[in-house]
Amino acid sequence: MQYYISCFFIYAVIGWILEVSFHVISQGKFINRGFLNGPYCPIYGFGALAVVLILGDLGNSNKLYIFFMSAIVASALELITGYILEKIFHKRWWDYRSNKFNLGGYICAEFSLIWGAVCYILYEAIHPMLRKALHLMPIKIIIPINVIMGLIFVVDLIATVITLMGLSEKFKMIEDQSKDIRKMSDEIGQKVADRTFVALDRKKELENSKIGKEFDQRSAEFKEFFDKFGEKRILRAFPNLSEDLEEKWNRIDIIKKKKHK
């Protein structure tokens, strides 16, 4: 048991490093992509253990079989996790709907193949080395490390859940306002939305226009509303959580102004 606990934390840290590295390469800046505050992503820890335990000892089995099984296990975990998070918080933490061959936006063929390749390397190369290294360590050293990491993890989890509860309340408040205003001003809201979508596609023109300055001002107010460190970190890590809400935020303000004219 102690061996698997150690593996969970190690793979969670490795996953966090992979996420950070991917976004540094793709976006050119550091983003703490962890669900929690610490430098670890639990889903990678669970995913790695799932692959290792489900695949078991395949020995000299067909390498292609190992690859596809790895992809299936990793994708199933991503699908289940994404679905549960959306049902709990009523927001998508990641969205693959713009990718081809996606399933509900939770998983897609492109990333399933990537997860398959990563898990294949994990199963064939990384885990055997990690297993040997851990077996060389005395259990008297492993247990205290696991206890310390476990305590940090639990405290971090509690703090994150509290932050998410606050976010959820703010999300609900914004969405409730948006629904109430839409019921009274559907026609105006649709026109404003259409213009907003067109304006967003012409960002450069907006920057020097009155509408653009107003949109920037509302965006700044939206960001100020989520001014807690934990909330800002989560919104940066999962930007699609705030994109839809920021759009509603701006739409609410514009509709209110239209109604008072």
TORZA-785204 format. One line per field, with one value per residue: residue number from 1; residue in one letter; y, x, z of N, C-alpha, C, CB in turn. Coordinates in steps of 0.1 Angstrom, whole numbers. Last residue first. Glycine has a CB too. Layout:
residues N
num	(NUM	...)
residu	(A	...)
n_Y	(Y	...)
n_X	(X	...)
n_Z	(Z	...)
ca_Y	(Y	...)
ca_X	(X	...)
ca_Z	(Z	...)
c_Y	(Y	...)
c_X	(X	...)
c_Z	(Z	...)
cb_Y	(Y	...)
cb_X	(X	...)
cb_Z	(Z	...)
//
This chain:
residues 261
num	(261	260	259	258	257	256	255	254	253	252	251	250	249	248	247	246	245	244	243	242	241	240	239	238	237	236	235	234	233	232	231	230	229	228	227	226	225	224	223	222	221	220	219	218	217	216	215	214	213	212	211	210	209	208	207	206	205	204	203	202	201	200	199	198	197	196	195	194	193	192	191	190	189	188	187	186	185	184	183	182	181	180	179	178	177	176	175	174	173	172	171	170	169	168	167	166	165	164	163	162	161	160	159	158	157	156	155	154	153	152	151	150	149	148	147	146	145	144	143	142	141	140	139	138	137	136	135	134	133	132	131	130	129	128	127	126	125	124	123	122	121	120	119	118	117	116	115	114	113	112	111	110	109	108	107	106	105	104	103	102	101	100	99	98	97	96	95	94	93	92	91	90	89	88	87	86	85	84	83	82	81	80	79	78	77	76	75	74	73	72	71	70	69	68	67	66	65	64	63	62	61	60	59	58	57	56	55	54	53	52	51	50	49	48	47	46	45	44	43	42	41	40	39	38	37	36	35	34	33	32	31	30	29	28	27	26	25	24	23	22	21	20	19	18	17	16	15	14	13	12	11	10	9	8	7	6	5	4	3	2	1)
residu	(K	H	K	K	K	K	I	I	D	I	R	N	W	K	E	E	L	D	E	S	L	N	P	F	A	R	L	I	R	K	E	G	F	K	D	F	F	E	K	F	E	A	S	R	Q	D	F	E	K	G	I	K	S	N	E	L	E	K	K	R	D	L	A	V	F	T	R	D	A	V	K	Q	G	I	E	D	S	M	K	R	I	D	K	S	Q	D	E	I	M	K	F	K	E	S	L	G	M	L	T	I	V	T	A	I	L	D	V	V	F	I	L	G	M	I	V	N	I	P	I	I	I	K	I	P	M	L	H	L	A	K	R	L	M	P	H	I	A	E	Y	L	I	Y	C	V	A	G	W	I	L	S	F	E	A	C	I	Y	G	G	L	N	F	K	N	S	R	Y	D	W	W	R	K	H	F	I	K	E	L	I	Y	G	T	I	L	E	L	A	S	A	V	I	A	S	M	F	F	I	Y	L	K	N	S	N	G	L	D	G	L	I	L	V	V	A	L	A	G	F	G	Y	I	P	C	Y	P	G	N	L	F	G	R	N	I	F	K	G	Q	S	I	V	H	F	S	V	E	L	I	W	G	I	V	A	Y	I	F	F	C	S	I	Y	Y	Q	M)
n_Y	(532	510	489	493	487	459	450	454	437	412	409	407	382	365	365	354	328	318	321	306	280	282	283	270	287	310	301	293	318	333	318	322	350	369	382	383	410	416	405	422	446	440	437	463	475	463	473	500	499	489	510	529	516	504	477	469	463	440	422	410	392	407	418	396	392	416	414	393	404	424	408	394	414	423	399	395	407	391	369	380	385	360	349	366	361	334	337	351	332	310	320	324	298	287	301	290	264	267	273	248	232	242	235	206	202	210	191	168	173	174	147	133	141	129	102	97	101	80	57	57	51	26	11	21	17	-1	2	25	17	-2	16	33	15	7	33	41	20	11	29	54	49	46	71	86	73	78	106	109	97	114	138	130	122	135	141	160	165	143	133	141	144	175	201	217	202	198	215	214	220	233	235	225	212	186	181	186	165	143	146	145	119	103	111	104	76	70	77	57	34	38	40	15	0	8	-1	-28	-35	-29	-49	-79	-90	-98	-85	-76	-72	-45	-28	-19	-8	12	27	37	51	72	83	93	112	128	139	155	172	195	217	231	237	216	214	230	248	277	288	308	311	302	283	259	258	262	240	219	224	220	193	181	187	173	147	145	147	123	104	107	100	73	61	62	44	21	16	13	-12)
n_X	(-322	-324	-318	-292	-280	-286	-271	-246	-245	-249	-227	-206	-214	-213	-186	-177	-187	-172	-146	-142	-136	-116	-92	-79	-59	-73	-91	-73	-62	-84	-91	-68	-68	-97	-112	-134	-138	-117	-127	-149	-135	-122	-144	-154	-132	-133	-158	-152	-133	-150	-168	-150	-119	-95	-101	-117	-99	-88	-110	-132	-145	-159	-179	-195	-203	-217	-238	-251	-257	-275	-296	-303	-312	-334	-350	-351	-356	-366	-350	-325	-325	-325	-301	-282	-286	-278	-250	-241	-247	-231	-205	-206	-208	-184	-165	-169	-162	-136	-125	-131	-114	-89	-87	-89	-65	-45	-49	-43	-16	-3	-8	6	32	35	31	52	74	70	72	99	115	108	113	141	143	141	116	119	134	117	96	109	114	88	77	91	87	60	43	51	48	20	12	18	2	-23	-24	-25	-49	-65	-61	-75	-101	-112	-135	-156	-172	-186	-159	-145	-135	-117	-123	-141	-146	-131	-125	-124	-144	-176	-199	-212	-200	-209	-209	-183	-170	-180	-169	-141	-139	-147	-128	-104	-108	-109	-83	-67	-78	-72	-44	-37	-46	-29	-4	-7	-11	14	29	18	36	56	40	18	7	-16	-35	-45	-22	-13	-36	-40	-17	-21	-45	-39	-19	-34	-52	-37	-9	11	22	-9	-36	-53	-52	-26	-14	-2	16	40	39	35	17	31	51	36	19	37	47	24	20	43	42	19	29	48	30	16	37	42	17	15	38	31	9	22	38	19	8)
n_Z	(-210	-195	-212	-218	-194	-192	-214	-204	-182	-194	-210	-192	-181	-202	-206	-183	-186	-206	-195	-171	-179	-197	-182	-157	-146	-141	-123	-102	-95	-87	-64	-48	-44	-52	-71	-90	-96	-113	-136	-141	-145	-169	-185	-185	-199	-224	-232	-234	-254	-275	-278	-288	-302	-302	-299	-321	-340	-329	-328	-341	-328	-310	-326	-330	-304	-300	-318	-306	-281	-289	-299	-276	-258	-271	-269	-241	-216	-196	-198	-194	-167	-156	-166	-154	-127	-127	-134	-111	-91	-99	-96	-69	-60	-71	-56	-31	-37	-43	-18	-5	-21	-14	13	10	-5	13	33	18	11	36	44	24	29	54	48	30	47	66	47	37	58	65	43	23	-12	-32	-41	-56	-78	-90	-97	-115	-136	-144	-151	-175	-195	-199	-187	-198	-225	-224	-215	-238	-258	-247	-247	-276	-281	-268	-282	-307	-300	-268	-241	-237	-258	-266	-279	-311	-338	-336	-312	-299	-277	-254	-225	-189	-172	-175	-148	-125	-105	-109	-136	-142	-127	-141	-167	-162	-151	-173	-192	-180	-178	-205	-213	-199	-211	-238	-239	-229	-250	-270	-260	-258	-285	-294	-283	-270	-241	-223	-195	-182	-152	-154	-164	-140	-127	-145	-150	-124	-118	-137	-128	-102	-110	-127	-109	-92	-99	-80	-64	-48	-52	-77	-104	-121	-137	-136	-164	-180	-216	-242	-250	-256	-236	-213	-215	-211	-186	-170	-175	-166	-139	-132	-136	-115	-93	-97	-95	-67	-55	-64	-54	-27	-27	-34	-11	9	0)
ca_Y	(543	523	490	494	500	469	449	461	452	417	410	419	394	368	369	368	337	319	327	320	282	280	295	265	273	310	306	283	308	337	319	308	343	360	388	371	403	421	399	408	445	443	425	453	480	461	458	495	503	481	497	532	521	519	483	472	475	452	427	422	387	399	427	402	381	413	425	392	392	428	418	387	406	432	405	385	414	404	367	374	396	369	343	365	374	337	330	357	345	309	316	336	307	282	303	304	266	263	282	260	229	243	249	214	198	217	206	170	170	185	158	131	144	144	109	95	109	94	60	59	64	36	14	15	26	1	-10	25	27	-6	4	38	21	-3	26	49	25	3	15	52	52	35	59	89	73	65	99	114	91	100	137	135	112	135	135	155	176	153	126	142	131	165	191	222	203	194	213	214	223	224	242	231	227	191	179	194	179	145	145	157	130	102	112	118	84	67	84	72	36	35	51	27	-2	11	13	-20	-37	-21	-35	-70	-88	-96	-91	-81	-77	-56	-36	-26	-18	1	20	29	39	63	77	82	101	120	130	142	170	181	213	225	248	220	215	220	240	266	287	298	316	310	297	263	257	271	254	219	224	233	203	179	192	187	152	144	157	135	106	109	114	83	62	69	58	27	17	25	0)
ca_X	(-322	-325	-332	-302	-279	-291	-286	-250	-243	-258	-240	-206	-211	-226	-195	-173	-193	-187	-149	-145	-145	-129	-98	-90	-56	-62	-96	-82	-54	-77	-100	-72	-57	-90	-99	-127	-148	-117	-115	-151	-144	-114	-136	-162	-135	-121	-157	-162	-129	-138	-173	-157	-133	-95	-92	-123	-107	-79	-103	-124	-137	-148	-168	-188	-196	-205	-228	-246	-249	-262	-289	-298	-300	-323	-347	-346	-350	-373	-364	-328	-325	-336	-313	-282	-288	-291	-259	-240	-252	-246	-210	-204	-218	-197	-166	-171	-176	-145	-124	-137	-129	-94	-87	-99	-78	-47	-51	-56	-26	-3	-13	-8	26	37	23	38	72	69	60	87	116	108	99	136	142	155	119	111	139	130	94	104	125	97	72	92	100	72	42	50	61	28	10	24	17	-19	-24	-13	-36	-65	-55	-61	-91	-111	-123	-148	-162	-192	-171	-146	-137	-124	-114	-135	-157	-126	-135	-117	-130	-166	-190	-220	-198	-208	-222	-193	-167	-184	-184	-147	-136	-155	-142	-106	-106	-120	-94	-65	-78	-85	-52	-33	-52	-43	-6	-4	-22	3	31	19	24	59	52	16	20	-10	-27	-54	-30	-4	-29	-51	-20	-10	-45	-49	-16	-23	-58	-42	-22	7	27	5	-26	-50	-66	-31	-25	-3	2	37	39	46	12	19	54	48	14	29	56	31	10	40	53	19	18	52	40	9	30	53	23	5	36	43	8	13	44	28	0)
ca_Z	(-220	-188	-205	-229	-199	-182	-214	-216	-180	-183	-216	-201	-172	-195	-217	-186	-175	-208	-207	-170	-168	-203	-187	-166	-150	-151	-135	-109	-100	-99	-75	-52	-51	-43	-67	-86	-88	-99	-130	-139	-133	-157	-183	-179	-185	-215	-230	-225	-242	-271	-274	-275	-302	-304	-290	-308	-342	-332	-316	-347	-339	-305	-321	-342	-310	-292	-320	-320	-282	-282	-307	-288	-255	-270	-282	-250	-227	-198	-198	-207	-176	-153	-170	-168	-132	-123	-143	-125	-91	-99	-109	-78	-56	-75	-71	-33	-32	-54	-29	0	-21	-28	9	18	-10	0	36	25	1	27	52	26	16	52	58	26	35	70	55	28	52	76	45	36	-1	-26	-34	-43	-69	-85	-88	-103	-129	-139	-139	-162	-191	-204	-184	-184	-220	-229	-206	-225	-260	-250	-235	-268	-287	-264	-269	-306	-305	-282	-247	-226	-255	-256	-273	-296	-331	-343	-318	-312	-287	-267	-236	-202	-168	-180	-157	-136	-106	-95	-128	-148	-124	-127	-165	-168	-143	-161	-195	-183	-166	-197	-218	-197	-196	-234	-243	-222	-237	-271	-264	-246	-275	-299	-279	-282	-249	-237	-200	-195	-158	-147	-174	-149	-120	-140	-161	-131	-111	-138	-141	-104	-101	-133	-120	-88	-105	-84	-77	-48	-52	-63	-98	-111	-143	-127	-158	-169	-202	-239	-248	-264	-250	-216	-216	-223	-197	-170	-178	-180	-147	-131	-144	-129	-96	-97	-108	-77	-54	-67	-68	-32	-23	-44	-24	9	0)
c_Y	(547	535	504	496	503	483	459	461	459	432	416	421	407	381	373	374	352	329	329	327	297	281	294	276	267	296	307	288	297	326	323	308	329	352	379	374	390	414	403	401	430	441	427	440	469	464	455	481	499	485	488	518	522	524	498	480	479	464	440	429	398	394	419	410	387	402	422	402	391	416	422	396	399	424	414	391	405	411	380	372	392	380	352	359	374	351	333	350	352	322	315	332	319	291	299	307	281	265	279	271	242	241	251	228	206	214	213	184	173	184	171	142	143	148	124	103	109	103	74	63	67	50	25	20	19	9	-10	13	27	4	-1	27	27	3	15	40	32	7	7	37	49	36	47	77	76	64	85	107	96	93	122	133	117	126	136	149	172	164	136	136	132	152	181	213	209	195	210	211	222	229	231	239	233	207	185	193	188	159	149	158	143	115	113	120	98	75	82	80	51	38	50	39	10	9	16	-6	-29	-23	-26	-56	-79	-95	-88	-87	-84	-60	-47	-34	-26	-11	9	21	30	50	68	75	90	109	122	133	156	181	198	220	242	231	221	224	230	259	275	299	305	317	307	278	262	271	264	234	226	234	217	190	192	193	167	150	157	147	119	112	117	97	73	71	67	41	24	27	13)
c_X	(-336	-325	-334	-316	-289	-291	-292	-265	-248	-257	-250	-220	-212	-225	-208	-182	-189	-193	-165	-150	-150	-140	-112	-97	-66	-58	-85	-87	-62	-69	-93	-81	-61	-79	-91	-113	-143	-126	-114	-139	-147	-122	-127	-154	-144	-124	-145	-161	-139	-134	-161	-162	-139	-109	-92	-114	-114	-87	-95	-118	-129	-139	-156	-176	-188	-197	-215	-235	-243	-252	-275	-290	-294	-310	-335	-341	-344	-368	-371	-343	-329	-337	-325	-296	-290	-295	-274	-250	-252	-252	-225	-209	-218	-208	-180	-173	-179	-160	-134	-137	-136	-109	-92	-99	-89	-60	-53	-59	-40	-14	-14	-15	11	30	23	28	58	67	59	75	104	109	98	121	136	154	133	114	132	135	107	101	121	109	82	88	100	85	55	51	62	42	18	23	24	-4	-20	-13	-24	-53	-56	-55	-77	-100	-123	-135	-153	-183	-176	-159	-137	-125	-122	-126	-152	-136	-129	-128	-121	-152	-180	-212	-205	-208	-221	-206	-178	-181	-188	-162	-142	-152	-150	-121	-109	-120	-107	-77	-77	-87	-66	-41	-49	-50	-21	-7	-20	-9	20	19	27	47	55	28	17	4	-20	-46	-39	-12	-20	-44	-30	-12	-33	-48	-26	-19	-47	-46	-27	-7	24	9	-12	-39	-64	-44	-31	-15	2	23	36	46	23	15	43	51	25	24	48	40	16	30	50	30	17	41	45	18	22	47	34	10	26	42	19	10	35	35	9)
c_Z	(-224	-197	-199	-222	-210	-187	-204	-217	-192	-182	-207	-207	-181	-187	-211	-197	-177	-198	-209	-183	-168	-192	-193	-172	-159	-156	-146	-122	-108	-104	-88	-64	-56	-51	-57	-81	-83	-90	-116	-132	-130	-144	-171	-176	-178	-201	-221	-221	-231	-257	-268	-269	-288	-304	-290	-299	-329	-334	-318	-335	-346	-316	-316	-337	-322	-298	-312	-323	-296	-283	-302	-297	-267	-267	-282	-264	-237	-211	-201	-208	-190	-163	-167	-173	-147	-128	-140	-134	-104	-99	-110	-92	-65	-72	-76	-48	-34	-50	-40	-11	-16	-29	-5	14	-3	-6	24	28	7	17	43	33	17	39	56	35	30	58	59	36	44	70	56	38	11	-13	-27	-35	-55	-75	-82	-93	-116	-131	-134	-150	-177	-198	-188	-180	-205	-224	-211	-216	-246	-251	-236	-254	-279	-269	-264	-293	-304	-287	-262	-230	-243	-252	-262	-292	-316	-335	-325	-319	-300	-279	-249	-213	-180	-176	-162	-146	-117	-96	-115	-140	-130	-123	-151	-166	-148	-152	-182	-186	-168	-184	-210	-201	-193	-219	-238	-226	-228	-258	-264	-248	-262	-290	-283	-277	-260	-246	-215	-202	-171	-153	-167	-159	-130	-134	-156	-142	-117	-131	-143	-117	-102	-124	-127	-99	-101	-90	-80	-62	-54	-64	-83	-106	-132	-130	-149	-165	-192	-226	-244	-263	-259	-230	-218	-226	-210	-183	-180	-184	-162	-139	-144	-139	-110	-99	-109	-91	-64	-66	-72	-47	-28	-40	-34	-4	0)
cb_Y	(539	525	479	482	502	468	435	455	455	410	396	417	394	356	358	369	333	305	318	328	279	267	301	255	264	317	320	279	301	349	329	301	341	351	402	360	400	436	402	401	453	457	423	449	493	469	451	499	519	483	489	541	511	522	478	460	471	449	416	432	381	387	435	410	370	408	438	393	379	431	430	380	396	442	413	374	424	413	361	361	403	375	330	357	384	337	315	355	354	300	302	341	311	268	296	312	262	248	282	265	217	232	254	212	183	212	211	161	156	186	161	118	135	147	105	81	105	98	51	46	65	33	2	18	38	6	-22	26	41	-8	-7	46	33	-11	20	61	36	4	8	58	66	35	56	101	84	59	99	130	94	93	146	150	109	150	120	145	188	146	113	157	121	162	184	235	210	180	226	204	214	224	254	239	230	186	164	191	183	135	131	157	132	90	101	122	82	51	80	77	28	21	52	30	-15	3	16	-22	-52	-26	-29	-73	-83	-108	-106	-70	-87	-68	-27	-15	-12	7	30	38	43	70	88	88	107	130	139	144	172	172	215	214	255	209	202	220	233	272	285	300	328	321	297	254	242	267	257	210	212	235	203	165	184	192	146	129	155	137	94	97	116	81	48	62	59	19	3	23	0)
cb_X	(-314	-314	-333	-302	-265	-283	-291	-244	-228	-255	-244	-196	-197	-230	-196	-158	-187	-193	-144	-133	-139	-130	-89	-99	-54	-49	-102	-93	-46	-69	-112	-79	-45	-99	-100	-127	-160	-119	-103	-154	-157	-108	-127	-174	-143	-110	-155	-176	-128	-127	-180	-169	-141	-88	-78	-128	-118	-70	-95	-134	-147	-153	-174	-198	-205	-210	-233	-258	-256	-265	-298	-309	-304	-325	-359	-356	-340	-370	-370	-321	-311	-334	-315	-271	-277	-293	-257	-225	-244	-250	-204	-190	-216	-199	-155	-160	-178	-143	-110	-129	-133	-87	-72	-96	-80	-36	-38	-57	-25	11	-5	-11	31	52	27	34	82	82	59	84	129	119	91	144	133	164	118	96	138	140	87	91	131	103	59	82	104	72	30	37	65	27	-5	17	21	-25	-38	-15	-35	-78	-63	-61	-95	-109	-123	-156	-169	-197	-167	-146	-126	-117	-105	-128	-169	-121	-144	-105	-125	-167	-183	-231	-183	-195	-225	-195	-153	-175	-189	-144	-121	-151	-147	-98	-92	-121	-97	-53	-67	-90	-52	-18	-47	-50	0	11	-22	-1	44	6	13	68	51	11	27	-18	-17	-63	-39	5	-20	-62	-25	3	-43	-63	-16	-11	-65	-53	-22	8	42	6	-27	-45	-74	-21	-21	-3	-9	47	29	47	2	8	57	60	5	17	65	40	-1	34	66	21	5	55	52	2	22	62	29	-7	32	56	7	0	47	38	-9)
cb_Z	(-232	-177	-195	-238	-204	-169	-211	-229	-178	-170	-221	-212	-166	-186	-228	-190	-162	-206	-219	-165	-155	-210	-198	-157	-137	-145	-133	-99	-88	-95	-71	-40	-41	-36	-62	-97	-97	-99	-138	-153	-136	-158	-195	-188	-186	-221	-243	-230	-242	-280	-285	-277	-311	-316	-292	-302	-353	-344	-309	-354	-350	-297	-310	-350	-315	-278	-316	-330	-279	-267	-309	-295	-245	-259	-287	-253	-222	-187	-185	-209	-177	-139	-161	-174	-128	-108	-142	-130	-81	-87	-113	-78	-42	-69	-78	-27	-17	-58	-35	13	-12	-37	9	33	-9	-9	44	37	-5	20	64	33	5	52	72	25	24	77	67	20	43	86	49	48	-4	-36	-44	-46	-75	-96	-96	-105	-138	-151	-141	-163	-201	-219	-191	-178	-224	-245	-206	-219	-270	-263	-228	-266	-302	-270	-259	-310	-319	-288	-243	-217	-251	-244	-267	-292	-336	-357	-307	-309	-282	-266	-237	-203	-156	-196	-151	-131	-107	-88	-127	-162	-129	-118	-169	-182	-143	-153	-204	-196	-160	-193	-233	-203	-189	-237	-259	-224	-231	-282	-277	-241	-272	-314	-285	-291	-240	-242	-199	-204	-148	-147	-181	-156	-109	-129	-169	-136	-97	-133	-151	-102	-87	-135	-131	-78	-120	-71	-77	-39	-39	-54	-98	-99	-155	-112	-170	-157	-201	-249	-237	-262	-254	-207	-204	-222	-198	-157	-167	-182	-144	-116	-139	-133	-86	-83	-112	-78	-40	-57	-74	-28	-7	-44	-30	20	12)
//
